[in-house]
Amino acid sequence: MPRDSLEILHDPPPPDADLRVVYGPEPLQFGDLRLPPGAGPHPLVVNIHGGYWQAIYNLTHAGHLCADLTRRGIATWNVEYRRIGDPGGGWPAVHEDTLAAIDHVAVLARTQPIDLDRVLLMGHSAGGHLALLAGIRTALTIRGVVSLAGVVDLHEIDRLGDDNGIVARMLGGRPEEAPALWRDASPRSHLPLGIRFVLACGTEDVHWGPNEAFAEAARAAGDEVELLPLPGAGHFEVIDPLASEWAVIRAKALELLGS
């Protein structure tokens, strides 16, 4: 039978990373660094896992795509962060932690063979949301952001109901109760982003419509954005190294990094 890419959430863990590195004082402020063979310096993908910002999902499943990228010569920094249900988790911790992890790349490069001129941010689902926000706020110079089925418009995903009210729970109120907070937390509200970004999404994913509309609005605002539709794909093919869709995304990452 064909593989259901949802299985990526339950697959055995990938091989251990080369290093688990702490980027802050909280227990969940760490990341897994994987390095290709050779002296380097190597291009780097900073990856932020998804899971609708919830503690029941962690960085383990995203280690598979990171390992696949590293086998092809790209260093990867797979970051963990405080999520809903974790002590101190939710908003703004999800954003502050991932931004701190990305900024920590400059510290990593002091001792690790990382090319600071070739850094790309990548995130899946809620991780795509966090990667886009961090991309416009990080002090690090980046080649761009690749959002994989990202939550790009909090207001629209709330309207669709796919999150079952998680965004309101994370932000502490409905859009009409905390409008400034909802605007600040939603990538759609920050157009133009002023960075290069790619929106990769399956056309059978609930996030396809919001991503398509976001790309159109971003272009109209003057952003350098590429919409990468994956016909017939759902939510998890974009992070499953065994899925053909992942090969498309991997090629795009290599292209952006000049590898």
ChimeraX commands (.cxc) that place a marker at each C-alpha (Angstrom):
marker #1 position 0.00,0.00,0.00 radius 0.5
marker #1 position 1.17,3.58,-0.64 radius 0.5
marker #1 position 2.69,5.27,2.37 radius 0.5
marker #1 position 0.55,7.77,4.28 radius 0.5
marker #1 position 2.97,10.58,5.11 radius 0.5
marker #1 position 1.18,11.10,8.42 radius 0.5
marker #1 position 3.31,8.13,9.49 radius 0.5
marker #1 position 6.29,10.49,9.75 radius 0.5
marker #1 position 4.93,11.49,13.17 radius 0.5
marker #1 position 5.20,7.89,14.39 radius 0.5
marker #1 position 8.27,6.60,12.56 radius 0.5
marker #1 position 11.25,5.49,14.67 radius 0.5
marker #1 position 13.54,8.42,15.49 radius 0.5
marker #1 position 16.23,9.35,12.98 radius 0.5
marker #1 position 19.92,8.80,13.78 radius 0.5
marker #1 position 21.18,11.05,16.54 radius 0.5
marker #1 position 22.39,14.51,15.64 radius 0.5
marker #1 position 26.07,15.36,15.89 radius 0.5
marker #1 position 25.43,17.81,18.70 radius 0.5
marker #1 position 22.54,18.89,20.92 radius 0.5
marker #1 position 23.19,22.52,21.73 radius 0.5
marker #1 position 21.51,24.76,24.30 radius 0.5
marker #1 position 20.61,28.27,23.11 radius 0.5
marker #1 position 18.94,29.58,26.29 radius 0.5
marker #1 position 18.36,28.92,30.00 radius 0.5
marker #1 position 15.00,27.13,29.71 radius 0.5
marker #1 position 14.92,23.29,29.48 radius 0.5
marker #1 position 13.32,23.34,26.02 radius 0.5
marker #1 position 15.67,25.92,24.55 radius 0.5
marker #1 position 17.92,23.59,22.59 radius 0.5
marker #1 position 18.51,22.40,19.06 radius 0.5
marker #1 position 20.01,19.43,17.21 radius 0.5
marker #1 position 22.93,20.26,14.94 radius 0.5
marker #1 position 23.80,17.90,12.07 radius 0.5
marker #1 position 26.95,18.43,10.02 radius 0.5
marker #1 position 27.95,16.93,6.68 radius 0.5
marker #1 position 31.38,15.34,6.28 radius 0.5
marker #1 position 34.24,17.61,5.38 radius 0.5
marker #1 position 35.88,20.74,6.68 radius 0.5
marker #1 position 33.20,23.14,5.46 radius 0.5
marker #1 position 32.06,25.78,5.96 radius 0.5
marker #1 position 28.67,24.29,5.12 radius 0.5
marker #1 position 25.40,25.98,4.14 radius 0.5
marker #1 position 22.81,25.75,6.90 radius 0.5
marker #1 position 19.06,25.14,7.10 radius 0.5
marker #1 position 17.46,26.20,10.38 radius 0.5
marker #1 position 14.35,24.05,10.76 radius 0.5
marker #1 position 11.33,24.75,12.98 radius 0.5
marker #1 position 8.93,21.85,13.50 radius 0.5
marker #1 position 5.16,22.16,13.49 radius 0.5
marker #1 position 2.30,20.75,15.54 radius 0.5
marker #1 position 0.02,23.79,15.99 radius 0.5
marker #1 position 2.42,25.11,18.65 radius 0.5
marker #1 position 1.43,22.26,21.01 radius 0.5
marker #1 position 3.67,20.40,23.47 radius 0.5
marker #1 position 2.49,16.98,22.25 radius 0.5
marker #1 position 4.63,17.46,19.11 radius 0.5
marker #1 position 8.40,17.88,19.32 radius 0.5
marker #1 position 11.42,18.10,17.05 radius 0.5
marker #1 position 11.97,14.33,16.68 radius 0.5
marker #1 position 9.90,13.77,13.53 radius 0.5
marker #1 position 11.55,16.76,11.82 radius 0.5
marker #1 position 14.92,15.13,12.36 radius 0.5
marker #1 position 14.24,12.89,9.36 radius 0.5
marker #1 position 14.17,15.75,6.86 radius 0.5
marker #1 position 17.16,17.34,8.59 radius 0.5
marker #1 position 19.14,14.10,8.26 radius 0.5
marker #1 position 18.19,13.91,4.59 radius 0.5
marker #1 position 19.42,17.45,3.94 radius 0.5
marker #1 position 22.66,16.77,5.79 radius 0.5
marker #1 position 23.32,13.70,3.66 radius 0.5
marker #1 position 23.29,16.12,0.73 radius 0.5
marker #1 position 25.85,18.50,2.14 radius 0.5
marker #1 position 23.69,20.89,4.15 radius 0.5
marker #1 position 24.18,21.44,7.87 radius 0.5
marker #1 position 20.90,21.56,9.79 radius 0.5
marker #1 position 19.91,23.18,13.09 radius 0.5
marker #1 position 16.61,21.57,14.18 radius 0.5
marker #1 position 15.27,23.73,16.98 radius 0.5
marker #1 position 13.01,23.02,19.91 radius 0.5
marker #1 position 10.95,25.66,21.69 radius 0.5
marker #1 position 8.41,26.09,24.50 radius 0.5
marker #1 position 4.94,25.21,23.22 radius 0.5
marker #1 position 1.36,25.35,24.50 radius 0.5
marker #1 position 1.27,23.03,27.51 radius 0.5
marker #1 position 4.93,23.54,28.42 radius 0.5
marker #1 position 5.93,25.68,31.43 radius 0.5
marker #1 position 6.17,29.22,30.12 radius 0.5
marker #1 position 4.95,28.09,26.70 radius 0.5
marker #1 position 2.49,29.64,24.28 radius 0.5
marker #1 position 2.73,33.19,23.02 radius 0.5
marker #1 position 5.11,35.00,22.97 radius 0.5
marker #1 position 7.48,32.16,23.99 radius 0.5
marker #1 position 7.02,30.22,20.73 radius 0.5
marker #1 position 8.21,33.26,18.80 radius 0.5
marker #1 position 10.85,34.47,21.23 radius 0.5
marker #1 position 12.41,31.01,21.52 radius 0.5
marker #1 position 12.61,30.32,17.80 radius 0.5
marker #1 position 13.98,33.79,17.12 radius 0.5
marker #1 position 16.62,33.26,19.83 radius 0.5
marker #1 position 17.52,29.87,18.32 radius 0.5
marker #1 position 17.99,31.44,14.90 radius 0.5
marker #1 position 20.07,34.30,16.25 radius 0.5
marker #1 position 22.19,31.69,18.08 radius 0.5
marker #1 position 23.50,30.50,14.71 radius 0.5
marker #1 position 26.07,33.31,14.89 radius 0.5
marker #1 position 27.35,31.77,18.13 radius 0.5
marker #1 position 27.39,28.26,16.63 radius 0.5
marker #1 position 29.49,29.50,13.72 radius 0.5
marker #1 position 32.31,30.46,16.09 radius 0.5
marker #1 position 33.08,26.80,16.74 radius 0.5
marker #1 position 31.25,24.88,13.98 radius 0.5
marker #1 position 31.89,24.84,10.20 radius 0.5
marker #1 position 28.82,26.89,9.24 radius 0.5
marker #1 position 28.74,29.35,6.35 radius 0.5
marker #1 position 26.95,32.43,7.67 radius 0.5
marker #1 position 26.53,33.71,4.11 radius 0.5
marker #1 position 24.34,30.70,3.23 radius 0.5
marker #1 position 21.62,30.32,5.86 radius 0.5
marker #1 position 18.02,29.39,5.06 radius 0.5
marker #1 position 15.04,29.21,7.43 radius 0.5
marker #1 position 12.50,26.41,7.02 radius 0.5
marker #1 position 9.40,25.51,8.99 radius 0.5
marker #1 position 6.39,23.24,8.72 radius 0.5
marker #1 position 2.83,24.28,9.58 radius 0.5
marker #1 position 3.12,26.25,12.84 radius 0.5
marker #1 position 6.86,26.15,12.21 radius 0.5
marker #1 position 6.28,27.90,8.89 radius 0.5
marker #1 position 4.41,30.62,10.77 radius 0.5
marker #1 position 7.32,30.99,13.20 radius 0.5
marker #1 position 9.96,30.91,10.45 radius 0.5
marker #1 position 8.27,33.74,8.55 radius 0.5
marker #1 position 7.96,35.91,11.65 radius 0.5
marker #1 position 11.55,35.22,12.66 radius 0.5
marker #1 position 12.71,35.89,9.11 radius 0.5
marker #1 position 11.60,39.51,9.33 radius 0.5
marker #1 position 13.05,40.03,12.82 radius 0.5
marker #1 position 16.29,38.08,13.03 radius 0.5
marker #1 position 19.64,39.85,13.15 radius 0.5
marker #1 position 21.06,36.99,11.06 radius 0.5
marker #1 position 21.56,37.45,7.33 radius 0.5
marker #1 position 19.43,34.80,5.60 radius 0.5
marker #1 position 18.95,33.61,2.02 radius 0.5
marker #1 position 15.22,33.39,2.64 radius 0.5
marker #1 position 12.43,31.36,4.24 radius 0.5
marker #1 position 10.82,28.16,3.01 radius 0.5
marker #1 position 7.40,27.74,4.59 radius 0.5
marker #1 position 6.03,24.19,4.31 radius 0.5
marker #1 position 2.23,24.24,4.57 radius 0.5
marker #1 position 2.70,27.19,6.88 radius 0.5
marker #1 position 0.06,28.89,8.99 radius 0.5
marker #1 position 0.46,32.20,7.18 radius 0.5
marker #1 position -2.80,33.94,8.11 radius 0.5
marker #1 position -4.03,33.46,11.67 radius 0.5
marker #1 position -7.34,35.19,11.05 radius 0.5
marker #1 position -8.15,32.97,8.07 radius 0.5
marker #1 position -7.19,29.70,9.80 radius 0.5
marker #1 position -9.38,30.78,12.73 radius 0.5
marker #1 position -12.24,31.43,10.32 radius 0.5
marker #1 position -11.77,28.01,8.75 radius 0.5
marker #1 position -11.77,26.39,12.20 radius 0.5
marker #1 position -8.96,23.95,11.41 radius 0.5
marker #1 position -7.07,24.91,14.57 radius 0.5
marker #1 position -10.07,24.17,16.86 radius 0.5
marker #1 position -9.48,27.46,18.67 radius 0.5
marker #1 position -5.78,26.87,19.38 radius 0.5
marker #1 position -4.71,30.27,18.06 radius 0.5
marker #1 position -7.12,32.05,20.41 radius 0.5
marker #1 position -5.91,29.86,23.26 radius 0.5
marker #1 position -2.28,30.65,22.44 radius 0.5
marker #1 position -2.88,34.40,22.16 radius 0.5
marker #1 position -5.21,34.59,25.13 radius 0.5
marker #1 position -8.30,35.86,23.34 radius 0.5
marker #1 position -10.36,36.03,20.15 radius 0.5
marker #1 position -9.41,38.44,17.34 radius 0.5
marker #1 position -12.01,40.96,18.48 radius 0.5
marker #1 position -10.71,40.74,22.05 radius 0.5
marker #1 position -7.01,41.21,21.25 radius 0.5
marker #1 position -6.81,42.69,17.74 radius 0.5
marker #1 position -3.31,44.16,18.12 radius 0.5
marker #1 position -1.92,40.85,19.33 radius 0.5
marker #1 position -3.52,38.92,16.47 radius 0.5
marker #1 position -2.08,41.40,13.97 radius 0.5
marker #1 position 1.40,41.19,15.47 radius 0.5
marker #1 position 1.36,37.36,15.50 radius 0.5
marker #1 position 0.12,36.87,11.92 radius 0.5
marker #1 position 2.55,36.94,8.95 radius 0.5
marker #1 position -0.24,38.19,6.66 radius 0.5
marker #1 position -0.46,41.39,8.71 radius 0.5
marker #1 position 3.22,42.21,8.11 radius 0.5
marker #1 position 3.19,42.44,4.31 radius 0.5
marker #1 position 5.44,43.35,2.67 radius 0.5
marker #1 position 7.84,41.08,4.57 radius 0.5
marker #1 position 10.86,42.44,2.74 radius 0.5
marker #1 position 12.58,39.04,2.50 radius 0.5
marker #1 position 12.66,36.31,-0.12 radius 0.5
marker #1 position 10.31,33.45,0.73 radius 0.5
marker #1 position 8.83,30.30,-0.75 radius 0.5
marker #1 position 5.38,28.97,0.15 radius 0.5
marker #1 position 5.26,25.22,-0.51 radius 0.5
marker #1 position 1.89,23.60,0.11 radius 0.5
marker #1 position -0.14,20.62,-1.01 radius 0.5
marker #1 position -3.26,21.52,-2.97 radius 0.5
marker #1 position -5.33,19.12,-0.84 radius 0.5
marker #1 position -4.17,20.74,2.40 radius 0.5
marker #1 position -6.53,23.05,4.30 radius 0.5
marker #1 position -3.65,25.54,4.29 radius 0.5
marker #1 position -3.54,25.73,0.48 radius 0.5
marker #1 position -6.18,28.47,0.16 radius 0.5
marker #1 position -4.60,30.76,2.77 radius 0.5
marker #1 position -1.13,30.20,1.24 radius 0.5
marker #1 position -2.37,30.98,-2.26 radius 0.5
marker #1 position -4.08,34.16,-1.09 radius 0.5
marker #1 position -1.02,35.15,0.97 radius 0.5
marker #1 position 1.26,34.74,-2.05 radius 0.5
marker #1 position -1.01,36.93,-4.18 radius 0.5
marker #1 position -1.14,39.63,-1.51 radius 0.5
marker #1 position 2.62,39.45,-0.99 radius 0.5
marker #1 position 3.30,39.93,-4.70 radius 0.5
marker #1 position 0.91,42.89,-4.77 radius 0.5
marker #1 position 2.81,44.37,-1.82 radius 0.5
marker #1 position 6.10,44.00,-3.69 radius 0.5
marker #1 position 7.59,40.95,-1.96 radius 0.5
marker #1 position 9.83,38.39,-3.67 radius 0.5
marker #1 position 7.65,35.32,-3.10 radius 0.5
marker #1 position 7.35,31.98,-4.88 radius 0.5
marker #1 position 4.25,29.83,-4.49 radius 0.5
marker #1 position 5.14,26.16,-4.88 radius 0.5
marker #1 position 1.95,24.11,-5.30 radius 0.5
marker #1 position 2.20,20.36,-4.77 radius 0.5
marker #1 position -0.74,18.86,-6.68 radius 0.5
marker #1 position -2.78,16.33,-4.73 radius 0.5
marker #1 position -0.60,16.48,-1.62 radius 0.5
marker #1 position -1.87,16.87,1.92 radius 0.5
marker #1 position -0.22,18.23,5.03 radius 0.5
marker #1 position 2.64,15.84,5.73 radius 0.5
marker #1 position 4.17,14.97,2.35 radius 0.5
marker #1 position 6.15,18.21,2.59 radius 0.5
marker #1 position 8.19,16.85,5.53 radius 0.5
marker #1 position 8.37,13.17,4.59 radius 0.5
marker #1 position 11.72,12.26,2.96 radius 0.5
marker #1 position 10.03,9.19,1.45 radius 0.5
marker #1 position 7.46,11.33,-0.41 radius 0.5
marker #1 position 8.11,12.64,-3.92 radius 0.5
marker #1 position 7.00,16.10,-2.79 radius 0.5
marker #1 position 9.92,16.33,-0.40 radius 0.5
marker #1 position 12.35,15.95,-3.30 radius 0.5
marker #1 position 10.85,19.09,-4.85 radius 0.5
marker #1 position 11.33,21.02,-1.61 radius 0.5
marker #1 position 14.85,19.72,-1.10 radius 0.5
marker #1 position 15.78,20.86,-4.62 radius 0.5
marker #1 position 14.39,24.32,-3.86 radius 0.5
marker #1 position 16.42,24.52,-0.65 radius 0.5
marker #1 position 19.58,23.54,-2.53 radius 0.5
marker #1 position 18.81,26.16,-5.17 radius 0.5
marker #1 position 18.33,28.93,-2.61 radius 0.5
marker #1 position 21.57,28.00,-0.85 radius 0.5
marker #1 position 23.51,27.82,-4.10 radius 0.5
marker #1 position 24.43,24.19,-3.41 radius 0.5
marker link #1:1,2 radius 0.2
marker link #1:2,3 radius 0.2
marker link #1:3,4 radius 0.2
marker link #1:4,5 radius 0.2
marker link #1:5,6 radius 0.2
marker link #1:6,7 radius 0.2
marker link #1:7,8 radius 0.2
marker link #1:8,9 radius 0.2
marker link #1:9,10 radius 0.2
marker link #1:10,11 radius 0.2
marker link #1:11,12 radius 0.2
marker link #1:12,13 radius 0.2
marker link #1:13,14 radius 0.2
marker link #1:14,15 radius 0.2
marker link #1:15,16 radius 0.2
marker link #1:16,17 radius 0.2
marker link #1:17,18 radius 0.2
marker link #1:18,19 radius 0.2
marker link #1:19,20 radius 0.2
marker link #1:20,21 radius 0.2
marker link #1:21,22 radius 0.2
marker link #1:22,23 radius 0.2
marker link #1:23,24 radius 0.2
marker link #1:24,25 radius 0.2
marker link #1:25,26 radius 0.2
marker link #1:26,27 radius 0.2
marker link #1:27,28 radius 0.2
marker link #1:28,29 radius 0.2
marker link #1:29,30 radius 0.2
marker link #1:30,31 radius 0.2
marker link #1:31,32 radius 0.2
marker link #1:32,33 radius 0.2
marker link #1:33,34 radius 0.2
marker link #1:34,35 radius 0.2
marker link #1:35,36 radius 0.2
marker link #1:36,37 radius 0.2
marker link #1:37,38 radius 0.2
marker link #1:38,39 radius 0.2
marker link #1:39,40 radius 0.2
marker link #1:40,41 radius 0.2
marker link #1:41,42 radius 0.2
marker link #1:42,43 radius 0.2
marker link #1:43,44 radius 0.2
marker link #1:44,45 radius 0.2
marker link #1:45,46 radius 0.2
marker link #1:46,47 radius 0.2
marker link #1:47,48 radius 0.2
marker link #1:48,49 radius 0.2
marker link #1:49,50 radius 0.2
marker link #1:50,51 radius 0.2
marker link #1:51,52 radius 0.2
marker link #1:52,53 radius 0.2
marker link #1:53,54 radius 0.2
marker link #1:54,55 radius 0.2
marker link #1:55,56 radius 0.2
marker link #1:56,57 radius 0.2
marker link #1:57,58 radius 0.2
marker link #1:58,59 radius 0.2
marker link #1:59,60 radius 0.2
marker link #1:60,61 radius 0.2
marker link #1:61,62 radius 0.2
marker link #1:62,63 radius 0.2
marker link #1:63,64 radius 0.2
marker link #1:64,65 radius 0.2
marker link #1:65,66 radius 0.2
marker link #1:66,67 radius 0.2
marker link #1:67,68 radius 0.2
marker link #1:68,69 radius 0.2
marker link #1:69,70 radius 0.2
marker link #1:70,71 radius 0.2
marker link #1:71,72 radius 0.2
marker link #1:72,73 radius 0.2
marker link #1:73,74 radius 0.2
marker link #1:74,75 radius 0.2
marker link #1:75,76 radius 0.2
marker link #1:76,77 radius 0.2
marker link #1:77,78 radius 0.2
marker link #1:78,79 radius 0.2
marker link #1:79,80 radius 0.2
marker link #1:80,81 radius 0.2
marker link #1:81,82 radius 0.2
marker link #1:82,83 radius 0.2
marker link #1:83,84 radius 0.2
marker link #1:84,85 radius 0.2
marker link #1:85,86 radius 0.2
marker link #1:86,87 radius 0.2
marker link #1:87,88 radius 0.2
marker link #1:88,89 radius 0.2
marker link #1:89,90 radius 0.2
marker link #1:90,91 radius 0.2
marker link #1:91,92 radius 0.2
marker link #1:92,93 radius 0.2
marker link #1:93,94 radius 0.2
marker link #1:94,95 radius 0.2
marker link #1:95,96 radius 0.2
marker link #1:96,97 radius 0.2
marker link #1:97,98 radius 0.2
marker link #1:98,99 radius 0.2
marker link #1:99,100 radius 0.2
marker link #1:100,101 radius 0.2
marker link #1:101,102 radius 0.2
marker link #1:102,103 radius 0.2
marker link #1:103,104 radius 0.2
marker link #1:104,105 radius 0.2
marker link #1:105,106 radius 0.2
marker link #1:106,107 radius 0.2
marker link #1:107,108 radius 0.2
marker link #1:108,109 radius 0.2
marker link #1:109,110 radius 0.2
marker link #1:110,111 radius 0.2
marker link #1:111,112 radius 0.2
marker link #1:112,113 radius 0.2
marker link #1:113,114 radius 0.2
marker link #1:114,115 radius 0.2
marker link #1:115,116 radius 0.2
marker link #1:116,117 radius 0.2
marker link #1:117,118 radius 0.2
marker link #1:118,119 radius 0.2
marker link #1:119,120 radius 0.2
marker link #1:120,121 radius 0.2
marker link #1:121,122 radius 0.2
marker link #1:122,123 radius 0.2
marker link #1:123,124 radius 0.2
marker link #1:124,125 radius 0.2
marker link #1:125,126 radius 0.2
marker link #1:126,127 radius 0.2
marker link #1:127,128 radius 0.2
marker link #1:128,129 radius 0.2
marker link #1:129,130 radius 0.2
marker link #1:130,131 radius 0.2
marker link #1:131,132 radius 0.2
marker link #1:132,133 radius 0.2
marker link #1:133,134 radius 0.2
marker link #1:134,135 radius 0.2
marker link #1:135,136 radius 0.2
marker link #1:136,137 radius 0.2
marker link #1:137,138 radius 0.2
marker link #1:138,139 radius 0.2
marker link #1:139,140 radius 0.2
marker link #1:140,141 radius 0.2
marker link #1:141,142 radius 0.2
marker link #1:142,143 radius 0.2
marker link #1:143,144 radius 0.2
marker link #1:144,145 radius 0.2
marker link #1:145,146 radius 0.2
marker link #1:146,147 radius 0.2
marker link #1:147,148 radius 0.2
marker link #1:148,149 radius 0.2
marker link #1:149,150 radius 0.2
marker link #1:150,151 radius 0.2
marker link #1:151,152 radius 0.2
marker link #1:152,153 radius 0.2
marker link #1:153,154 radius 0.2
marker link #1:154,155 radius 0.2
marker link #1:155,156 radius 0.2
marker link #1:156,157 radius 0.2
marker link #1:157,158 radius 0.2
marker link #1:158,159 radius 0.2
marker link #1:159,160 radius 0.2
marker link #1:160,161 radius 0.2
marker link #1:161,162 radius 0.2
marker link #1:162,163 radius 0.2
marker link #1:163,164 radius 0.2
marker link #1:164,165 radius 0.2
marker link #1:165,166 radius 0.2
marker link #1:166,167 radius 0.2
marker link #1:167,168 radius 0.2
marker link #1:168,169 radius 0.2
marker link #1:169,170 radius 0.2
marker link #1:170,171 radius 0.2
marker link #1:171,172 radius 0.2
marker link #1:172,173 radius 0.2
marker link #1:173,174 radius 0.2
marker link #1:174,175 radius 0.2
marker link #1:175,176 radius 0.2
marker link #1:176,177 radius 0.2
marker link #1:177,178 radius 0.2
marker link #1:178,179 radius 0.2
marker link #1:179,180 radius 0.2
marker link #1:180,181 radius 0.2
marker link #1:181,182 radius 0.2
marker link #1:182,183 radius 0.2
marker link #1:183,184 radius 0.2
marker link #1:184,185 radius 0.2
marker link #1:185,186 radius 0.2
marker link #1:186,187 radius 0.2
marker link #1:187,188 radius 0.2
marker link #1:188,189 radius 0.2
marker link #1:189,190 radius 0.2
marker link #1:190,191 radius 0.2
marker link #1:191,192 radius 0.2
marker link #1:192,193 radius 0.2
marker link #1:193,194 radius 0.2
marker link #1:194,195 radius 0.2
marker link #1:195,196 radius 0.2
marker link #1:196,197 radius 0.2
marker link #1:197,198 radius 0.2
marker link #1:198,199 radius 0.2
marker link #1:199,200 radius 0.2
marker link #1:200,201 radius 0.2
marker link #1:201,202 radius 0.2
marker link #1:202,203 radius 0.2
marker link #1:203,204 radius 0.2
marker link #1:204,205 radius 0.2
marker link #1:205,206 radius 0.2
marker link #1:206,207 radius 0.2
marker link #1:207,208 radius 0.2
marker link #1:208,209 radius 0.2
marker link #1:209,210 radius 0.2
marker link #1:210,211 radius 0.2
marker link #1:211,212 radius 0.2
marker link #1:212,213 radius 0.2
marker link #1:213,214 radius 0.2
marker link #1:214,215 radius 0.2
marker link #1:215,216 radius 0.2
marker link #1:216,217 radius 0.2
marker link #1:217,218 radius 0.2
marker link #1:218,219 radius 0.2
marker link #1:219,220 radius 0.2
marker link #1:220,221 radius 0.2
marker link #1:221,222 radius 0.2
marker link #1:222,223 radius 0.2
marker link #1:223,224 radius 0.2
marker link #1:224,225 radius 0.2
marker link #1:225,226 radius 0.2
marker link #1:226,227 radius 0.2
marker link #1:227,228 radius 0.2
marker link #1:228,229 radius 0.2
marker link #1:229,230 radius 0.2
marker link #1:230,231 radius 0.2
marker link #1:231,232 radius 0.2
marker link #1:232,233 radius 0.2
marker link #1:233,234 radius 0.2
marker link #1:234,235 radius 0.2
marker link #1:235,236 radius 0.2
marker link #1:236,237 radius 0.2
marker link #1:237,238 radius 0.2
marker link #1:238,239 radius 0.2
marker link #1:239,240 radius 0.2
marker link #1:240,241 radius 0.2
marker link #1:241,242 radius 0.2
marker link #1:242,243 radius 0.2
marker link #1:243,244 radius 0.2
marker link #1:244,245 radius 0.2
marker link #1:245,246 radius 0.2
marker link #1:246,247 radius 0.2
marker link #1:247,248 radius 0.2
marker link #1:248,249 radius 0.2
marker link #1:249,250 radius 0.2
marker link #1:250,251 radius 0.2
marker link #1:251,252 radius 0.2
marker link #1:252,253 radius 0.2
marker link #1:253,254 radius 0.2
marker link #1:254,255 radius 0.2
marker link #1:255,256 radius 0.2
marker link #1:256,257 radius 0.2
marker link #1:257,258 radius 0.2
marker link #1:258,259 radius 0.2
view
